[in-house]
Amino acid sequence: MPDTLTLSLDAMGGDAGPEMVLPAAAIAAERHPRANFLLFGDEKRLTPLLALQPKLKPRAVIHHCDVAIAMHDKPSQALRQGRGKSSMWLAIDAVKRGEAHAAVSAGNTGALMAMSRFILKMLPGIERPALAAQWPTLKGQSVVLDLGASIGADARQLLEFAVMGEAMASCLFGLKQPSVGLLNVGVEEIKGLEEVKKAGRLLRELKLPIHYHGFVEGDDIGKGTVDVVVTEGFTGNIAVKTAEGTARMIATLMKDAMTASLLSKIGAALAFGAFRTIKARLDPSKLNGGLMLGLNGVVVKAHGGSDALGYATAIDVAVQMVKNGLTAKIAADVEEVNALLAQEPGMAAAIPPGDGA
């Protein structure tokens, strides 16, 4: 890790914008004394907010931008209107230019992915990026990808996702060899889509330095059966939004049940400690920070509704990925996969390599 770390922040992204991002940067500045910050956004809004953060001010530089990407903008629209001048674009471009080690944004996910891919390009040998995030489990946390960076995936792409997810889990959790599972409709090898079964055969037969567990089902995600759950973006996005919706529904039902009568209120008061523990385990602010994997640089997506603590957690993820050399690890691992495929002509012929575009 370099002596000092520079992080570029899209200060205009997210539901709350600069009023959330700058307090978050102040929290991150205390957590990471060697970090400096590039703040991209409207100087008139950022300057007075930065003045309120005396510990952050000497370590932050404001870069004025006239354009902010709206949360509802389509990726193509964002590319046209924000190219070269939006806070999101310039935050990512700072990574490309070597002025920052990582970029963080709570802005429009589609626009962030499109801009990141356009500016940073893909690592050699990787066909498409994946959005990966932490997922709370009974055993702690796991990494799940892809959560919607793209729709559909063939066997080669699922193999790449497995390699990238394993690298992220290794860097994030400090695991020497994280376990990897392919999400499927059953654990039996004969079940599932042909591309999923083909990816499973590749992970078993290529003798990669990966602990491949096999197929996992939807309920295995929450159980923590594996450290990394691999799927394509359509299924992954539905899975994460279903989980979020179910969690909100259960929270609402519990709240209604605990306030339904005097007796239930007394019971809730007695169980307050247990409820607080559960809430802490599921606190989204402690699991914030999705990674755009496969890019030639580190870009972290914070949740659009992040508060300052949640955004600071996303910054923590960016710091960890830079500190542990995520990009270099993925590049080396993908190169090893390509070398192994080259030794297996039958497999290589069936699975075309990524173009790194």
C-alpha positions in Angstrom: 0.0 0.0 0.0 1.4 3.5 -0.8 2.4 5.8 2.0 -0.6 8.0 1.3 -3.9 7.0 -0.3 -6.0 9.3 -2.5 -9.7 8.6 -2.9 -11.8 10.4 -5.5 -15.4 11.0 -4.4 -18.4 11.8 -6.5 -19.7 14.3 -4.0 -23.0 14.9 -6.0 -24.1 11.3 -6.1 -26.8 9.6 -4.0 -30.1 10.8 -2.6 -28.5 13.2 -0.1 -25.5 14.4 -2.2 -22.8 16.6 -0.6 -24.6 16.9 2.7 -24.0 13.2 3.2 -20.7 12.7 1.3 -18.6 15.3 3.2 -19.5 14.1 6.7 -18.8 10.5 5.5 -15.4 11.7 4.2 -14.7 13.2 7.6 -15.5 9.8 9.3 -13.2 8.1 6.7 -10.5 10.6 7.3 -10.4 9.7 11.0 -10.4 5.9 10.2 -7.7 6.3 7.6 -5.1 8.8 8.7 -3.0 8.3 5.5 -5.9 9.0 3.2 -6.5 12.2 1.2 -9.7 13.1 -0.7 -10.6 14.6 -4.1 -14.1 16.0 -3.9 -15.9 16.4 -7.3 -19.0 18.5 -7.3 -20.5 22.0 -7.1 -18.0 24.2 -5.4 -20.6 26.6 -4.0 -22.2 23.7 -2.2 -19.1 21.9 -1.2 -17.0 24.8 0.2 -19.3 25.7 3.2 -19.8 22.0 4.0 -16.1 21.4 4.0 -15.6 24.3 6.3 -17.7 22.4 8.9 -15.2 19.5 8.8 -12.0 20.9 10.2 -10.2 17.5 10.4 -11.1 16.8 6.7 -10.4 20.2 5.3 -6.5 20.0 5.1 -6.7 16.6 3.4 -9.4 17.4 0.8 -9.3 19.2 -2.5 -12.5 20.4 -4.2 -12.8 20.1 -8.0 -15.7 22.1 -9.4 -18.1 20.3 -11.8 -21.1 21.9 -13.5 -22.9 18.6 -14.2 -24.3 16.0 -11.8 -25.7 12.7 -13.1 -29.4 12.2 -11.9 -30.4 9.0 -10.3 -33.0 8.4 -13.1 -30.7 9.2 -16.0 -30.2 6.3 -18.5 -26.6 5.2 -18.9 -26.5 6.3 -22.5 -27.9 9.7 -21.5 -25.4 10.0 -18.7 -22.5 9.2 -21.0 -23.6 11.8 -23.5 -24.3 14.6 -21.0 -21.7 13.9 -18.4 -18.7 12.9 -20.5 -15.7 14.9 -19.4 -17.6 17.3 -17.1 -19.8 15.5 -14.6 -18.7 14.8 -11.0 -19.1 11.0 -11.6 -17.0 11.1 -14.8 -14.2 13.1 -13.3 -14.1 11.1 -10.1 -13.5 7.9 -12.2 -11.1 9.7 -14.6 -8.9 10.6 -11.6 -8.3 6.9 -11.1 -7.4 6.5 -14.8 -5.0 9.4 -14.7 -3.3 8.1 -11.6 -4.4 11.0 -9.4 -6.5 8.7 -7.2 -6.2 5.1 -6.1 -10.0 4.4 -6.1 -13.3 6.2 -6.8 -16.5 6.0 -4.7 -20.0 7.1 -5.8 -23.5 6.7 -4.4 -24.9 7.8 -7.8 -26.8 6.1 -10.6 -25.6 2.5 -10.8 -26.1 2.1 -14.5 -24.3 5.3 -15.3 -21.5 4.5 -12.9 -20.9 1.1 -14.5 -21.1 2.5 -18.1 -18.7 5.3 -17.3 -16.3 3.1 -15.4 -16.1 0.6 -18.2 -15.7 3.4 -20.8 -13.0 5.2 -18.9 -11.0 2.5 -17.2 -11.6 -0.4 -19.7 -11.7 -4.0 -18.7 -8.7 -6.0 -17.5 -7.2 -8.2 -20.2 -9.0 -11.5 -20.5 -12.2 -10.4 -18.8 -15.2 -10.0 -21.1 -17.6 -8.0 -18.9 -17.7 -6.5 -15.4 -19.7 -7.7 -12.4 -21.2 -5.9 -9.5 -20.4 -7.6 -6.3 -21.4 -6.8 -2.7 -21.3 -8.2 0.8 -24.3 -10.2 2.0 -25.1 -10.9 5.7 -25.2 -14.6 6.6 -25.6 -16.8 9.7 -21.8 -17.2 9.7 -20.9 -13.6 9.0 -20.7 -12.2 5.5 -20.3 -13.5 2.0 -19.7 -12.0 -1.4 -22.4 -12.3 -4.0 -22.0 -11.4 -7.7 -23.2 -10.4 -10.3 -26.0 -8.2 -8.8 -27.0 -6.6 -12.1 -24.1 -5.1 -14.0 -25.3 -7.1 -17.0 -28.0 -9.6 -17.9 -27.2 -13.2 -18.7 -23.8 -14.9 -18.7 -22.2 -17.8 -20.4 -19.9 -20.4 -18.8 -16.8 -18.4 -19.5 -18.2 -15.3 -17.9 -19.4 -17.2 -14.9 -15.9 -18.7 -14.5 -14.5 -15.1 -14.6 -17.1 -14.0 -12.0 -15.9 -16.9 -9.8 -12.3 -15.8 -10.1 -13.1 -12.1 -9.4 -15.4 -12.9 -6.5 -12.8 -15.2 -4.9 -10.3 -12.4 -5.2 -12.6 -9.9 -3.6 -13.5 -12.2 -0.7 -9.8 -12.9 -0.1 -9.0 -9.2 0.0 -12.1 -8.2 2.0 -12.3 -11.0 4.6 -8.6 -12.0 4.8 -9.3 -15.5 3.7 -6.5 -17.5 2.1 -8.8 -19.7 0.0 -12.5 -18.6 0.1 -15.1 -21.2 -0.9 -17.0 -20.5 -4.1 -20.5 -21.8 -5.1 -22.5 -21.5 -8.3 -26.2 -20.5 -7.7 -28.5 -23.1 -9.2 -31.9 -24.6 -8.9 -30.5 -27.6 -7.2 -27.2 -29.0 -5.9 -27.3 -32.0 -8.3 -24.9 -31.8 -11.3 -27.7 -32.7 -13.7 -29.8 -29.7 -12.8 -29.8 -26.1 -14.1 -29.1 -24.2 -17.3 -26.5 -25.7 -19.6 -24.2 -22.7 -19.2 -24.3 -23.0 -15.4 -23.6 -26.8 -15.6 -20.7 -26.1 -18.0 -19.3 -23.5 -15.7 -19.5 -26.0 -12.9 -17.5 -28.5 -14.9 -14.9 -25.9 -15.7 -14.5 -25.0 -12.0 -14.2 -28.7 -11.1 -11.8 -29.8 -13.8 -9.5 -26.9 -14.4 -7.7 -27.4 -11.1 -7.8 -23.7 -10.3 -6.4 -22.5 -6.9 -10.0 -22.0 -5.8 -12.0 -23.9 -3.3 -15.0 -24.8 -5.5 -17.8 -26.0 -3.3 -20.2 -26.9 -6.1 -23.8 -25.8 -6.8 -25.7 -23.9 -4.1 -29.4 -22.9 -3.8 -31.0 -19.7 -2.8 -31.3 -20.6 0.9 -27.6 -21.3 1.0 -26.8 -17.6 0.6 -28.3 -16.7 4.0 -26.9 -19.8 5.6 -23.4 -18.8 4.6 -22.7 -22.2 3.0 -19.9 -20.6 0.9 -17.9 -17.4 1.0 -18.6 -16.5 -2.6 -21.9 -17.0 -4.5 -21.7 -16.7 -8.2 -24.7 -16.0 -10.5 -25.5 -13.8 -13.5 -26.9 -10.3 -13.2 -30.6 -11.0 -13.8 -30.9 -13.6 -11.1 -28.5 -11.8 -8.7 -30.4 -8.5 -8.9 -33.7 -10.3 -8.3 -32.2 -12.2 -5.3 -30.8 -9.1 -3.6 -34.0 -7.1 -4.1 -36.1 -10.0 -2.9 -33.9 -10.3 0.2 -34.1 -6.6 0.9 -37.9 -6.6 0.5 -38.3 -9.6 2.7 -36.2 -8.0 5.4 -38.3 -4.8 5.4 -41.5 -6.9 5.5 -40.3 -8.9 8.5 -39.2 -5.7 10.3 -42.6 -4.2 9.7 -44.5 -7.3 10.9 -42.3 -7.5 14.0 -42.9 -3.9 14.8 -46.7 -4.3 14.4 -46.7 -7.4 16.5 -44.6 -5.8 19.3 -46.9 -2.8 19.6 -50.2 -4.7 19.2 -51.0 -4.9 23.0 -49.6 -4.0 26.4 -48.3 -7.6 26.9 -46.5 -7.6 23.5 -44.9 -4.2 24.4 -43.7 -5.6 27.7 -42.3 -8.6 25.9 -40.6 -6.4 23.3 -39.0 -4.3 26.1 -37.6 -7.5 27.7 -36.2 -8.7 24.4 -34.8 -5.3 23.4 -31.2 -6.5 23.7 -31.8 -9.4 21.3 -33.5 -7.2 18.8 -30.7 -4.7 18.9 -28.2 -7.4 18.2 -30.2 -8.6 15.2 -30.5 -5.1 13.9 -26.7 -4.6 14.2 -26.0 -7.8 12.3 -28.3 -6.6 9.4 -27.3 -2.9 9.5 -26.9 -1.9 5.8 -24.4 0.8 6.8 -22.0 -1.9 7.9 -22.2 -3.8 4.6 -22.3 -0.9 2.2 -20.0 -0.7 -0.8 -20.5 -2.8 -4.0 -17.5 -3.3 -6.2 -17.3 -3.0 -9.9 -15.1 -6.0 -10.6 -13.1 -6.6 -13.7 -12.2 -3.0 -14.4 -8.6 -1.7 -14.7 -9.1 0.2 -11.4 -11.1 0.2 -8.2 -14.6 1.7 -8.3 -16.9 1.3 -5.3 -20.7 1.9 -5.5 -22.3 3.1 -2.3 -26.1 2.6 -1.9 -28.0 5.6 -3.2 -29.8 6.0 0.1 -26.6 5.8 2.1 -26.2 7.9 5.3 -22.8 9.2 6.3 -21.8 6.0 8.2 -22.9 3.8 5.3 -20.9 5.9 2.8 -17.9 5.8 5.1 -18.1 2.0 5.0 -18.0 2.1 1.2 -14.8 4.2 1.5 -13.5 1.5 3.9 -14.1 -1.1 1.2 -12.2 1.0 -1.4 -9.2 1.3 1.0 -9.2 -2.4 1.6 -9.2 -3.2 -2.1 -6.3 -0.9 -2.8 -4.4 -2.0 0.2 -4.7 -5.7 -0.7 -4.0 -5.2 -4.4 -7.4 -6.4 -5.7 -6.9 -5.3 -9.4 -3.5 -7.0 -9.6 -4.8 -10.2 -8.0 -7.7 -10.4 -10.4 -5.4 -9.8 -13.4 -2.9 -12.5 -12.2 -5.7 -15.0 -11.5 -7.4 -14.5 -14.9 -4.0 -15.0 -16.6 -3.6 -18.3 -14.7 -7.1 -19.3 -15.9 -6.2 -18.6 -19.5 -3.0 -20.6 -19.2 -4.9 -23.6 -17.8 -7.5 -23.3 -20.6 -4.7 -23.2 -23.1 -3.5 -26.6 -21.7 -7.0 -28.0 -22.3 -7.7 -27.5 -26.0 -11.2 -29.1 -25.8 -12.3 -26.7 -23.1 -10.7 -23.7 -24.7 -12.5 -24.5 -28.0 -15.8 -24.7 -26.2 -15.3 -21.5 -24.2 -14.2 -18.4 -26.3 -11.9 -16.1 -24.3 -13.0 -12.6 -23.2 -11.8 -9.7 -25.4 -11.0 -7.3 -22.6 -12.9 -4.6 -24.3 
